[in-house]
Amino acid sequence: MAASKTDRSTLIVDTLIEAFEPLMQADPAAFRTKFRKMAADPFAFYRGSACVFYADMAEIRDPFADEQTSRVWIHGDLHAENFGTYMNSEGFLVFDVNDFDEAYVGHFSWDLRRFVASLALMCWQKALPDEEIRSLTTQYLRAYVAQVGHYVEDPNDDSFALGLDNTDGAIHQVLRAARMSTRVALLESMTEVSEYERRFKRTSLVRELSKAERRKVEAAFNRYLKTIPPAKREHNDVFYDVKDVVGKMGFGIGSAGLPAYNILIEGYNQALENDIVLTMKQGNIAAPSRIVDDQRVRDFFEHGGHRTVVSQRALQVHTDPFLGHTTVDGVGFVVSELSPYEADLDWGDITEPDEIASVLNSLGRATAKVHCVSDQDSEENLVDFQTEDAIARVIGDDVDGFVEEMVEFAMEYAATARKDHALFVDAFRGARFDLVSAT
C-alpha cells in the first residue's frame, strides 16, 4: 500500500475494470451512475470497491490465518452500513448482518479488517479524533472476541439474536421502525389493483418484459422452487402462483449492472393484501473469490446465485424462507422476498462516541454470530470444523495483541481509502474508464 500515486491509481483502475468489465459492457449507464455515487465521498468509494480491498489483502501477511481460519464462511463485504433488520423464518424480527452478495469462504480476519477500516473511515468523516476512533474500534473487536468465547463455551447456542427484547438505542429504534411496516404498504407502493387483480405499477423503476422473456423468467421461477428447503416450502397449491413479472431498474452502489426481476405471487390466500413480492437478481462474482486459491471451494458452487444462497444459509440463522436460486440462460440468479420488514441502520443521526459505542457492542456480537452459527438448512460440508474453536485458538491469550493489530490496520487502511477516493475521482474525471466515462 506504499505505492506511488501513479502506480496506485493504475491498480485502482485496472482492478475495477477487471472486476466489472462484463457488467460495464452490458450496462454502461448503470455503472456510470455507480461510479458517480462512489465519487461522492471516501466511504461511498470504499463501499463500491471491495475488489480493491481484496487486491490489497492478497499482498499482506495475515498472522491470524491458518489452515482452518483461512477457510471460514465470511460475509465478504462487511462494512458499517451492511447491517439491518429482517423477519426470520421463525417469525422474529432480527437485527443482523445483511447483503450477502460477496459472501464466500476465506480468512475470518478479512471481515473484521473490512469492517474496522469502514468504521475508522466513517468516524473520520464525522470528524472524531483518532483516539476516539481507536477506542470505538477496540470496543467492536472486544465484543467480537467475547462473543466468540461464548460460542466456545456453548457451541450449541444458536439462539442469540439481536431483537426487540435485548436491544436499546439506535438498533432498538430501527427494529421498532421495521415492526411498524406492513406488507400492505409495500404492495401499495409498488402495485395497483385493476379489475379485481393486483399487478405491478409501470413506472420508470420497472421494465416491461416481452412474452418470450416473461416465459423464460417464469421457467426460471419454477426451477427456483425446487431449491427452497422442504422445511420452509409452503404446500398451499396456489401460494407460488405468479401474478405478474417486471424487469427491475435502478440499483444501489453494489448491484449496478446486474439484471433483476420483481415477481408478484399469490401468497397465503387469494386475499389481495397477502400478495408477496419476490426479487430475482443475477449473482455476481464474490470479491474474495478473486484471491482465494482453493479449487474445492470454487468447484462447490454451481453459479453465483447458488454461491450467494449457500453462503447466506451458512452465515445467517433462520434465513428468509423464500431464499433460493435459479438460472436464466445458464446464468445464476438469487431469489428472495422483497420484505417490508427490512430496514437498514442509518448512521446519519448517530454522531456522538457514546451513541456509536452502544451500537458497536451489538455489531461485534452479530459479527461473531455469523462466523460461528449457521442456519440448520445450510450446506455446511465446506467448513467441517468448529469455527469458534479455530478463531479462539489463533487469537489465543493475546487478545490485546489481536486488537492492536486490527486497530492499527483500521487507521492505516482508512487513510489509504481516503487517498484512493481522490485517485479514483481523478481517474474517472480523466476518462480512464473507457466503457463508462462518456457522458
Beta strands, then each sheet from edge to edge (+ up, - down):
strand 1: 72-74
strand 2: 83-87
strand 3: 93-97
strand 4: 104-106
strand 5: 191-194
strand 6: 197-200
strand 7: 206-207
strand 8: 242-248
strand 9: 260-265
strand 10: 276-282
strand 11: 324-328
strand 12: 331-337
sheet 1: 1+ 4-
sheet 2: 2+ 3-
sheet 3: 5+ 6-
sheet 4: 7+ 8- 9+ 10- 12+ 11-
end
